[in-house]
Amino acid sequence: MTDTAPSPPTSEPLAPYPAPGQVGAILLTEAQIQERVRELGDELARKYRDTTPLFIAVMKGSVIFAADLMRAFKAPVEFDVMVVSSYGDALETTGVVKIVKDLDTPAAGRHVVLVEDIVDTGLTMQYLLDHFSKQGAASVSVCSLLVREGSEAAGLNVEHIGFEIPHDFVIGYGLDAAQIYRNLPYIGVFTGDL
Ligand code: 5GP
């Protein structure tokens, strides 16, 4: 992306963001997301009450969800991040999961909670479940903000789910289109071009 240089501060109105035509239906409002994240944090704190789990944020899409979920988890928790890529900058999965950055914390013997933005085909989740089982994690569960409708049919078992969504490509609350729009506080359907 080529960018112009930053400008001096201005009191002029800023251009609308997102630009018209980039976002269609808002599937989940900020308030709906915040309420569900509080419920998930409580559910997880009860489940892991006798242990200190290791939350692993699967970057970059889960950055905002993981930060909010941790604060909704009112008990001791450790945190690490992993950068994984299967989409590149495109709208379709490449089918190959790549670990771009691995953990700093050993997962062996830990109760791992994989914090995901969205489980779509389940490829990323399956890859990470295998990865952490091989590393000797005591248990691995998945907490995904979003899951595609019909994914149970594909044999996916995501224990903690925020919302099921239809087959549109969505952006916001951490999810991007070509790395932009992660900072929208809601989740909407991307209707722009890449
Ligand atoms: P899966 O491996 O389950 O097919 O895909 C999981 C990853 O694909 C997610 O972590 C996310 O990065 C990306 N992804 C899948 N669907 C969408 C979508 O609708 N919007 C965005 N921004 N990313 C998606």
Residues whose N, C-alpha, C, O or C-beta is under 5 A from the ligand:
A	BS01	5GP	G61 S86 Y87 T93 D117 I118 V119 D120 T121 G122 L123 T124 M125 D168 F169 V170 I171 L175 D176 A177
